[in-house]
Amino acid sequence: MLFLVAALLLLGVVLGTVAHAPLPLTVVASVVIGVWLAVFAVRERHGRRRHTAN
């Protein structure tokens, strides 16, 4: 329950920041976060395949 409250609080802070940030800055930040998540997903997938094969 505490995790849910913290997540909602963080979401509110982030959405409040995005609402006041200029649109180009929001788009650049979104792209950076998306690329970072994609790289993380690829690395996790490769790591799990390597450990499973052994």
N, C-alpha and C positions, 0 to 999 in steps of 0.2 A: 504494500500500500504506500509506503514511504517512497519507493521508487517511482510509482505512478505520479505522486504529488510533485516530486522533483522533476520528472520529465515534462509535466504540464507547465510547471513554472519556467523551465528552460525554453520550452516552445513559445510561451508568451513573450519572453525576453527577446528571443530571436525574431519572432514575427513583428514585434514592436520596432526592432532595429531595422528590419527590412522595409517596413512601412515608411520610415523616415530617410532611408538611404536613396541616393539617386538611382534611377533605373539601370544605367550602364554598370554601375558598381555592383548592383544586385545580380545582374546577368553574369558578370565576370566571376563573382564569388560562387554562383550556382554551378558554372562550368567547372571551376577548380574543384569544388566538392564532388561533383559527378565523376570527374576523371579520377580523383583520389579513390573514390569508392569502387570504380571499375578496376583500377590497378589492384586494390586490395582483394577484390573478388577473384581476379585471375590468379594472384599469388596464393590465395587460400585453396583454390581448386587444384592448382599444380602441386601444392604441398600435400594435400590429402591423397592425390593419386600416387605420388611417390611413396608415401608411407604405407598405403594399402598394398602396393605391389610387392613390398618386401616381406 
